[in-house]
Protein backbone atom coordinates (compact mmCIF):
# COMPACT_ATOMS: atom_id res chain seq x y z
CA UNK A 1 0.00 0.00 0.00
CA UNK A 2 1.31 3.46 -0.91
CA UNK A 3 1.87 5.80 2.03
CA UNK A 4 -0.72 8.52 2.49
CA UNK A 5 0.56 11.89 1.21
CA UNK A 6 -1.13 15.00 2.57
CA UNK A 7 -0.92 18.68 1.73
CA UNK A 8 -0.49 20.97 4.74
CA UNK A 9 -4.21 21.72 4.92
CA UNK A 10 -5.21 18.14 4.21
CA UNK A 11 -2.80 16.98 6.87
CA UNK A 12 -4.42 19.34 9.34
CA UNK A 13 -7.84 18.03 8.40
CA UNK A 14 -6.73 14.44 8.84
CA UNK A 15 -5.27 15.29 12.24
CA UNK A 16 -8.58 16.79 13.32
CA UNK A 17 -10.59 13.86 12.03
CA UNK A 18 -8.47 10.96 13.22
CA UNK A 19 -7.69 12.33 16.67
CA UNK A 20 -11.27 13.36 17.27
CA UNK A 21 -10.52 16.90 18.38
CA UNK A 22 -13.29 18.02 20.72
CA UNK A 23 -15.17 21.28 20.40
CA UNK A 24 -13.10 24.04 21.96
CA UNK A 25 -9.84 22.14 21.39
CA UNK A 26 -7.72 22.66 24.49
CA UNK A 27 -4.15 23.82 24.09
CA UNK A 28 -1.18 24.45 26.33
CA UNK A 29 -0.78 27.86 27.98
CA UNK A 30 0.95 30.49 25.88
CA UNK A 31 4.75 30.46 26.20
CA UNK A 32 6.75 33.59 26.93
CA UNK A 33 6.58 36.49 24.45
CA UNK A 34 10.18 35.80 23.39
CA UNK A 35 9.39 32.15 22.66
CA UNK A 36 6.21 33.11 20.81
CA UNK A 37 8.24 35.53 18.69
CA UNK A 38 10.72 32.76 17.82
CA UNK A 39 7.89 30.39 16.93
CA UNK A 40 6.13 33.02 14.82
CA UNK A 41 9.27 33.88 12.85
CA UNK A 42 9.58 30.23 11.80
CA UNK A 43 6.28 30.24 9.89
CA UNK A 44 5.28 33.90 9.47
CA UNK A 45 7.67 36.81 9.08
CA UNK A 46 8.10 40.54 8.74
CA UNK A 47 6.64 42.28 5.68
CA UNK A 48 9.55 43.19 3.35
CA UNK A 49 10.44 46.83 2.77
CA UNK A 50 9.58 46.76 -0.93
CA UNK A 51 7.44 44.73 -3.30
CA UNK A 52 9.10 42.84 -6.15
CA UNK A 53 9.80 45.23 -9.02
CA UNK A 54 9.62 48.39 -6.92
CA UNK A 55 13.35 48.95 -7.27
CA UNK A 56 12.78 49.89 -10.92
CA UNK A 57 9.94 52.34 -10.26
CA UNK A 58 10.76 56.03 -10.57
CA UNK A 59 8.98 58.77 -8.57
CA UNK A 60 7.49 60.23 -11.74
CA UNK A 61 6.09 56.80 -12.73
CA UNK A 62 4.60 56.30 -9.27
CA UNK A 63 3.01 59.77 -9.36
CA UNK A 64 1.44 59.01 -12.74
CA UNK A 65 0.16 55.69 -11.41
CA UNK A 66 -1.39 57.36 -8.40
CA UNK A 67 -3.22 59.87 -10.60
CA UNK A 68 -4.50 57.03 -12.79
CA UNK A 69 -5.57 55.00 -9.74
CA UNK A 70 -7.95 57.81 -8.79
CA UNK A 71 -8.96 58.65 -12.39
CA UNK A 72 -12.71 58.27 -12.98
CA UNK A 73 -12.32 59.00 -16.69
CA UNK A 74 -11.13 55.39 -16.97
CA UNK A 75 -14.77 54.30 -16.60
CA UNK A 76 -17.31 54.63 -19.38
CA UNK A 77 -19.56 57.11 -17.59
CA UNK A 78 -16.89 58.81 -15.51
CA UNK A 79 -18.13 57.50 -12.17
CA UNK A 80 -15.58 54.82 -11.21
CA UNK A 81 -11.87 54.66 -10.55
CA UNK A 82 -9.64 51.93 -9.13
CA UNK A 83 -10.09 53.67 -5.79
CA UNK A 84 -13.87 53.24 -5.94
CA UNK A 85 -13.59 49.55 -5.10
CA UNK A 86 -10.06 49.58 -3.63
CA UNK A 87 -10.10 52.74 -1.54
CA UNK A 88 -6.72 53.78 -0.11
CA UNK A 89 -7.46 57.43 0.72
CA UNK A 90 -8.60 58.64 4.12
CA UNK A 91 -6.97 55.77 5.97
CA UNK A 92 -9.02 53.15 4.16
CA UNK A 93 -7.71 49.62 3.67
CA UNK A 94 -7.75 49.16 -0.10
CA UNK A 95 -11.37 47.96 -0.16
CA UNK A 96 -14.90 49.42 -0.24
CA UNK A 97 -16.23 47.25 2.62
CA UNK A 98 -19.03 45.99 0.38
CA UNK A 99 -19.88 42.27 -0.03
CA UNK A 100 -19.52 42.78 -3.78
CA UNK A 101 -18.80 46.08 -5.51
CA UNK A 102 -21.14 48.13 -7.71
CA UNK A 103 -19.75 48.98 -11.12
CA UNK A 104 -20.09 52.06 -13.30
CA UNK A 105 -23.75 51.36 -14.05
CA UNK A 106 -24.73 49.93 -10.67
CA UNK A 107 -24.48 46.24 -11.45
CA UNK A 108 -22.50 44.27 -8.89
CA UNK A 109 -19.76 41.76 -9.50
CA UNK A 110 -19.96 38.25 -8.07
CA UNK A 111 -16.86 38.37 -5.84
CA UNK A 112 -15.66 40.54 -2.99
CA UNK A 113 -13.09 43.17 -3.98
CA UNK A 114 -9.77 42.20 -2.37
CA UNK A 115 -7.47 44.81 -0.87
CA UNK A 116 -4.71 46.37 -2.94
CA UNK A 117 -2.57 46.87 0.19
CA UNK A 118 0.49 44.61 0.00
CA UNK A 119 -1.05 42.94 -3.06
CA UNK A 120 2.20 42.96 -5.03
CA UNK A 121 3.63 40.40 -2.58
CA UNK A 122 0.97 37.84 -3.56
CA UNK A 123 1.73 34.88 -5.82
CA UNK A 124 -0.92 36.14 -8.29
CA UNK A 125 -3.88 38.53 -8.46
CA UNK A 126 -7.66 38.05 -8.15
CA UNK A 127 -9.30 35.38 -6.02
CA UNK A 128 -8.70 32.77 -8.72
CA UNK A 129 -5.18 33.91 -9.64
CA UNK A 130 -6.06 34.66 -13.25
CA UNK A 131 -3.67 37.63 -13.40
CA UNK A 132 0.02 36.92 -12.89
CA UNK A 133 0.94 40.31 -11.44
CA UNK A 134 -0.23 43.83 -10.64
CA UNK A 135 0.24 45.07 -14.19
CA UNK A 136 -1.92 42.32 -15.65
CA UNK A 137 -4.54 42.86 -12.96
CA UNK A 138 -4.73 46.60 -13.66
CA UNK A 139 -5.80 45.96 -17.25
CA UNK A 140 -8.87 43.91 -16.35
CA UNK A 141 -11.41 46.05 -14.44
CA UNK A 142 -11.23 48.99 -16.87
CA UNK A 143 -12.56 46.82 -19.71
CA UNK A 144 -14.86 44.65 -17.61
CA UNK A 145 -18.48 45.42 -18.63
CA UNK A 146 -19.71 45.10 -15.04
CA UNK A 147 -16.92 47.17 -13.50
CA UNK A 148 -15.58 50.24 -15.33
CA UNK A 149 -17.17 49.22 -18.64
CA UNK A 150 -14.82 50.84 -21.15
CA UNK A 151 -15.45 49.21 -24.54
CA UNK A 152 -11.85 48.73 -25.73
CA UNK A 153 -8.23 49.69 -25.11
CA UNK A 154 -8.10 52.28 -27.95
CA UNK A 155 -11.04 54.14 -26.41
CA UNK A 156 -9.20 54.36 -23.09
CA UNK A 157 -6.04 55.58 -24.79
CA UNK A 158 -7.99 58.15 -26.81
CA UNK A 159 -9.43 59.64 -23.61
CA UNK A 160 -6.00 59.90 -22.04
CA UNK A 161 -4.49 61.54 -25.11
CA UNK A 162 -7.32 64.08 -25.18
CA UNK A 163 -6.65 65.10 -21.59
CA UNK A 164 -4.65 68.28 -21.03
CA UNK A 165 -2.22 66.65 -18.58
CA UNK A 166 -1.78 62.98 -19.39
CA UNK A 167 0.28 63.26 -22.62
CA UNK A 168 2.89 65.30 -20.76
CA UNK A 169 2.85 63.02 -17.69
CA UNK A 170 3.21 59.85 -19.75
CA UNK A 171 6.05 61.41 -21.75
CA UNK A 172 7.89 62.18 -18.53
CA UNK A 173 7.30 58.75 -17.01
CA UNK A 174 8.23 56.88 -20.18
CA UNK A 175 10.97 59.11 -21.52
CA UNK A 176 12.31 58.19 -24.94
CA UNK A 177 9.18 56.39 -26.15
CA UNK A 178 7.70 57.77 -29.36
CA UNK A 179 4.10 57.02 -28.33
CA UNK A 180 4.09 56.70 -24.52
CA UNK A 181 0.34 57.00 -23.97
CA UNK A 182 -0.76 53.41 -24.42
CA UNK A 183 -2.66 50.78 -22.48
CA UNK A 184 0.43 48.81 -21.50
CA UNK A 185 2.03 51.90 -19.96
CA UNK A 186 -1.20 52.77 -18.16
CA UNK A 187 -1.08 49.37 -16.44
CA UNK A 188 2.65 49.71 -15.71
CA UNK A 189 2.06 53.04 -14.00
CA UNK A 190 -0.86 51.84 -11.87
CA UNK A 191 1.18 48.81 -10.81
CA UNK A 192 4.07 51.08 -9.81
CA UNK A 193 1.78 53.08 -7.52
CA UNK A 194 0.30 49.91 -6.03
CA UNK A 195 3.80 48.70 -5.23
CA UNK A 196 4.06 51.60 -2.77
CA UNK A 197 1.10 50.30 -0.73
CA UNK A 198 3.17 48.43 1.84
CA UNK A 199 1.80 48.49 5.39
CA UNK A 200 3.55 48.37 8.76
CA UNK A 201 1.82 47.16 11.92
CA UNK A 202 2.36 46.27 15.56
CA UNK A 203 2.90 42.60 14.78
CA UNK A 204 5.91 43.57 12.64
CA UNK A 205 7.18 45.54 15.64
CA UNK A 206 6.74 42.43 17.78
CA UNK A 207 8.60 40.25 15.29
CA UNK A 208 11.43 42.80 15.20
CA UNK A 209 11.92 42.33 18.94
CA UNK A 210 9.50 44.71 20.63
CA UNK A 211 7.78 41.88 22.49
CA UNK A 212 6.10 44.28 24.92
CA UNK A 213 3.82 45.79 22.23
CA UNK A 214 1.28 42.93 22.36
CA UNK A 215 -1.25 42.56 25.15
CA UNK A 216 -1.83 39.29 27.00
CA UNK A 217 -4.96 38.62 24.94
CA UNK A 218 -3.07 39.27 21.69
CA UNK A 219 -0.26 36.94 22.79
CA UNK A 220 -2.79 34.23 23.62
CA UNK A 221 -4.36 34.79 20.20
CA UNK A 222 -1.00 34.44 18.49
CA UNK A 223 -0.34 31.21 20.39
CA UNK A 224 -3.75 29.89 19.36
CA UNK A 225 -3.10 30.93 15.76
CA UNK A 226 0.22 29.07 15.72
CA UNK A 227 -1.00 25.89 17.41
CA UNK A 228 -4.56 25.42 16.18
CA UNK A 229 -3.55 24.92 12.55
CA UNK A 230 -4.26 28.34 11.03
CA UNK A 231 -0.70 28.57 9.67
CA UNK A 232 -1.21 25.57 7.44
CA UNK A 233 -2.76 28.05 4.99
CA UNK A 234 -2.06 31.48 6.48
CA UNK A 235 1.72 31.49 6.55
CA UNK A 236 4.58 33.68 5.33
CA UNK A 237 5.00 37.43 5.98
CA UNK A 238 1.51 38.25 4.71
CA UNK A 239 -0.11 35.36 6.62
CA UNK A 240 -1.53 34.19 3.30
CA UNK A 241 -1.51 35.32 -0.31
CA UNK A 242 0.97 32.61 -1.30
CA UNK A 243 -1.15 29.53 -2.09
CA UNK A 244 -4.51 28.25 -3.30
CA UNK A 245 -6.66 26.20 -0.94
CA UNK A 246 -10.11 24.68 -0.98
CA UNK A 247 -12.83 26.50 0.93
CA UNK A 248 -14.70 23.82 2.83
CA UNK A 249 -12.00 21.29 3.60
CA UNK A 250 -13.92 19.52 6.39
CA UNK A 251 -17.44 20.80 5.69
CA UNK A 252 -18.76 22.18 2.39
CA UNK A 253 -19.10 25.95 2.20
CA UNK A 254 -22.65 27.22 1.68
CA UNK A 255 -21.84 28.88 -1.65
CA UNK A 256 -21.53 26.04 -4.14
CA UNK A 257 -22.12 28.25 -7.19
CA UNK A 258 -18.68 29.84 -7.42
CA UNK A 259 -16.30 26.96 -8.19
CA UNK A 260 -13.20 29.12 -7.86
CA UNK A 261 -9.89 28.47 -9.55
CA UNK A 262 -11.15 25.61 -11.70
CA UNK A 263 -12.67 28.21 -14.06
CA UNK A 264 -9.09 29.30 -14.82
CA UNK A 265 -7.23 25.99 -14.82
CA UNK A 266 -10.09 23.74 -16.02
CA UNK A 267 -8.81 21.17 -13.51
CA UNK A 268 -11.34 19.32 -11.32
CA UNK A 269 -8.86 19.30 -8.45
CA UNK A 270 -9.10 23.10 -8.32
CA UNK A 271 -12.84 23.14 -7.67
CA UNK A 272 -13.69 25.50 -4.79
CA UNK A 273 -10.05 26.53 -4.47
CA UNK A 274 -9.25 30.21 -4.06
CA UNK A 275 -6.14 32.21 -3.30
CA UNK A 276 -5.68 32.26 0.46
CA UNK A 277 -6.23 35.90 1.45
CA UNK A 278 -3.55 37.74 3.36
CA UNK A 279 -4.51 38.48 6.95
CA UNK A 280 -2.55 41.74 7.02
CA UNK A 281 -5.11 44.53 7.64
CA UNK A 282 -7.87 41.94 7.94
CA UNK A 283 -9.66 43.84 10.72
CA UNK A 284 -10.30 46.67 8.24
CA UNK A 285 -11.23 44.67 5.12
CA UNK A 286 -14.66 43.31 6.07
CA UNK A 287 -16.85 41.67 4.88
CA UNK A 288 -15.00 38.40 4.36
CA UNK A 289 -14.55 35.45 2.00
CA UNK A 290 -14.68 35.52 -1.79
CA UNK A 291 -18.41 36.25 -1.75
CA UNK A 292 -18.37 38.73 1.15
CA UNK A 293 -20.77 36.51 3.08
CA UNK A 294 -19.11 36.82 6.50
CA UNK A 295 -19.93 40.20 8.02
CA UNK A 296 -17.54 40.45 10.96
CA UNK A 297 -14.09 39.19 11.85
CA UNK A 298 -15.66 37.08 14.61
CA UNK A 299 -17.95 35.49 12.00
CA UNK A 300 -15.01 34.74 9.71
CA UNK A 301 -12.79 33.26 12.42
CA UNK A 302 -15.59 31.04 13.71
CA UNK A 303 -16.55 29.87 10.22
CA UNK A 304 -12.95 29.12 9.18
CA UNK A 305 -12.37 26.96 12.25
CA UNK A 306 -15.54 25.04 11.45
CA UNK A 307 -15.02 24.65 7.68
CA UNK A 308 -11.28 24.10 7.52
CA UNK A 309 -10.38 22.40 10.81
CA UNK A 310 -13.68 21.02 12.06
CA UNK A 311 -13.41 22.74 15.44
CA UNK A 312 -15.91 24.83 17.37
CA UNK A 313 -13.88 27.54 19.05
CA UNK A 314 -14.51 28.54 22.64
CA UNK A 315 -15.56 32.14 23.19
CA UNK A 316 -12.13 32.79 24.70
CA UNK A 317 -10.27 31.33 21.72
CA UNK A 318 -12.39 33.31 19.29
CA UNK A 319 -11.86 36.57 21.19
CA UNK A 320 -8.11 35.98 21.50
CA UNK A 321 -7.75 35.16 17.80
CA UNK A 322 -9.61 38.35 16.84
CA UNK A 323 -7.42 40.32 19.25
CA UNK A 324 -4.30 38.96 17.56
CA UNK A 325 -5.64 39.63 14.06
CA UNK A 326 -6.23 43.26 15.01
CA UNK A 327 -2.48 43.66 15.56
CA UNK A 328 -2.08 43.17 11.80
CA UNK A 329 -3.73 46.50 10.98
CA UNK A 330 -1.46 49.06 9.34
CA UNK A 331 -0.65 51.98 11.63
CA UNK A 332 -2.49 54.59 9.53
CA UNK A 333 -5.44 52.37 8.62
CA UNK A 334 -8.71 53.41 10.21
CA UNK A 335 -11.05 50.81 11.68
CA UNK A 336 -13.95 50.86 14.13
CA UNK A 337 -11.40 49.98 16.78
CA UNK A 338 -9.20 52.97 16.00
CA UNK A 339 -12.18 55.30 16.02
CA UNK A 340 -12.79 54.15 19.59
CA UNK A 341 -9.19 54.90 20.49
CA UNK A 342 -7.92 51.32 20.45
CA UNK A 343 -4.17 50.77 20.32
CA UNK A 344 -4.73 47.96 17.84
CA UNK A 345 -4.45 50.21 14.81
CA UNK A 346 -1.56 49.99 12.40
CA UNK A 347 0.30 52.27 9.68
CA UNK A 348 0.29 52.59 5.92
N, C-alpha and C positions, 0 to 999 in steps of 0.2 A: 504494500500500500504506500502511495506517495505521501510524504509528510504534508501537513496542512500549512499552506502559506497564506499569511494574512497581511493586508495593508495596515497602516497604523490605526485607522478608524475601525476597520473590521476587527483588528485584534482587540481593540477596546470593547467593541460590542460582544465579542466572544467571551472576554473576561467577565463582563457583566452578566451574560447569560449563563455561563457554566459555573460561576461561583455563586449565583443566586444572590446578587447584591440586594439587600433590603432597601425599602424606602428610607430616605434620609440616611444614606450610606455614611457610617461613622468613620472618622479619620483621626489620626494622631494629632495632638496639639501642635500648633504652629511652632516651628523652630525659631531661633533667634533671628532678628532682622538681617544680620550679616550672613547667616546660613541661607536664609531665604533669597538674599541677593545672589549668592553663589549659585543656588539651584536655578534661579530665574535666568541668569546669564547663560546657562547651559542650553536652554531651549528657546529663549526669547532673544532679547538684545536691544541695544540702543539704536534709535533711528539714525541712519547715516546723515552726514552734513548736507550732502547733495544727491540729487537723483541722477541715475545714469544719463549721460548726454549733456548734463548741465554745464560741464566744463567748456563746452563749445559755444554756449549761448552768450551773445553780447548784450550789454544793457539796452542798446537801441532795438534789438530784436525782441527782448522781453517787454519793453515798453509798447511796441507795436502789438505784440500778442495780448497784452493786457487790454489795450483799446479794443481789439477785436473780440475779446472774451465778453466785453460789456456791450458790444455793438448790436443793436436791435435791427439795423438795416440788413442783417444776415438772415432775417426771417421774411417770408413773403409779404406779410402785412405790417411789418415794422413793429411788432409787439413783443418779440422774443429774442433773447440773447442766450449765450451759454450760461450766464449768471442767473437767468430766470429759473432754471432747474437745479443749478449747481452754484448757489449763492455763496460768495466768499467775502462780500462787503459787510460792514456793520458787525463784525465778529461772528458771522454765520459760518457754518461748518461744511460748506461745499455741497449743500443739499437744499431742497425747498420744504422739507418736513411734510411732504404729501405722500400718501400711499403710492400713488402713481401721478405723474406730472401732466398738467394740461398743456397742449401744444398751441401753436399760433392761432388756430381756429377753435380752440376749446376742447377738442377731442383728446382723451387721455391715452397714454401708452399703456402697455400691459405689464410693465415691470417698474419697480421702485428705482428712482434715480440715485445711483451711488455717488458718494462724495468724490470730489476731485482732489481733496487734500491727501497728500502723499501717494496719489494714484500712480505716479510714474515709477514707484518702487514695485508695483504689482507685476506678476508674470505675464499678464495680458489685460485687456480692457473689456468692459461690459460684463454682465453676469455670466454670459456663456463663453467669454474669451474670444469673441469673433474678430476683435481688433488686436493686432500684435503689440501696438504701442500707442502713446498719446497722440502722435501725429495721425495715425490711421483712425483713431477714435474721433478726432476732431472733425474729420471729413463727413462722418455719418449723419449726425442730427440735423445739419443744415439742409440736407437734401431729403430727409425723411418726411414723407407727406403728413404724418401725424404730429411731428415735432415742429421744425422751423419752416418746412414746406416749400423751400425754394425748388423750382422746377429742374434746374440743371446747373452744372458748374459754370458755363459761360455767362449765365444770367447773374450769378453771384459776382463774378469777376467784372462784369460790365458795371454793376452798381459801385463797386470799389473804385474803378477807374473814373467814374463820374463824380466821385466825392472830391471836395476841394483839398482834403488833407492826405488821403491814403496814397495817391501816386508818389508824393514826396516821401512819405514815411516808409513805404516799401522800397523805394530807391535807396534810402539810407540804410535800411536793414539788410538789403541784399545788393550791396554795392558791386558794380561790375556786370550785373545781369542786364541784358538788353530789354527784357520785358519782365520786370520783377513782380508785377501785380498778376499773380496767377493762383489757382486753387491750391496747388502744392505748397506754395510759400505761405498762404494763409494758414494752412494746417501746421506748418513748421513753426510759425510765430506763436500760435495759440499754445502749442505744445511747450514752447520755450517758457511762456508765462506760467503754465501749469507746473513746470518743473521747479518753480520757486515756492510752491505751496507745501513746504515742509513744516511740520509742526513739532513743537517741543513741549513736554509735559512733566508733571511731577514724577511719573514713573521712570522717565529717563534720568531725572535727578537722583532717584533712588538707586538705579543701576550704576550710576557713576560714582556711588559711594556715600551719598547723603541719606543714610538709612533712617535718619530721624524724621524725614519728611512725610512718612506714611503713618497713619493712625493705627491703633490696635485692630480696629475693624477692617481696615484696608489690608493690613498684613495677614489677617486671618483669611480674607478673601483671596489674596495672592496664593496663600498656601492651599486653599481649596481648589483654586484654578489649576495649580501645578499637580495636584494629587488626584483630582477627580477624573481626569482624562481630557480636559478641555484642550490641552496642548497637542493632542493627537492631530487636530486640524488647525487650531489657532496657535501657530508657532512662528518663530522668526521675529525680527525687529518690529514688524507691523502687527504681530499676533494674527496672522492670516494674510490673504492676498497672494499666496504663493502655491496654491494647489486647487484642484477641483475635487469636491466630495459630494456624495449623495445626500440630499435632504430626506430624512426619514430612514435612517439606517436600521433602527430597531422597530419603529412603528411608522407606517406610511403617513406622510404629511397630507393635510386636508386638501390642498390644491393639487389635483392630479392632472390638470389641464396643461400646465406649462411643463414640458418634459425636459427643459434645460438644455444642456450642452449637446445632446444628441441631435438637435436641429442643425448644429454646425458640423459635427463629425460624422453624422449618419451611423454611428455605432450604437448598438443596443446597450452596451455596457455603460454608456454615458447618460442613460435615461435618468432624469431627476438629479443629475449632477450640475452643480453651479460652482463658480469661483467662490472659495471661502472668503467672506468679507474680512477686511482688516478691522480689528477692534480699536485701533487708535481713533479717538474722538467719538466713540460709539455712543456716549451719553448724550451727544448733541445731534445725532443723525437719525433719530426716530422719524417715522415708524420703521419696523424692521422686517427682514427677509426679502426675498426677491419680489414678492407681491405686496409688500408693505402691510401685511396682515397683522403683525404684532405691534400693538400700540405703544407699549412702554418697555423700558429695559428690563423690568421685573418680568413682564410677559415673555420676552424673548429668552431670558436666562432659564426660566422655568420650562418653556417649551423645548429648548435645545437639550436640556438634561433628559427630558422625557423621550424625545424623538431619537436622539443620537446615542444616548448611554443607557436609557431605560431606567432612570432613577428619578424618584420624586424627592426633590430637595426639601430639607427642613426650612422653616422660615428664617432661621439663623444663617444657614448656608446661603440662601438666596440673597438675604440682605448684605452679607459679607462680600459675595461675588459682585453685586451691584456697586458696593462701596469701592472695591478694587477697580472695577471698570471705569469708575468716575475719575480715577487718577490718570487715565489715559487721554483726558481732554486737554487740548492745546491751551497754552496759558492766556491767549487772547480770544479764545472761543467762548461765546456767551451761551449759557444754558440756563434752565430754570434754577439750577443749583447756584449758579454764580449770581443770578439776580437776587437771590436770597442771602447773598454774602458768604456762600460756602467757599472753603479753601480748596475745593476739589477742582477748580477751574484750571485750565492749561493755556499755552501761548502759541500763536501762529507766527 
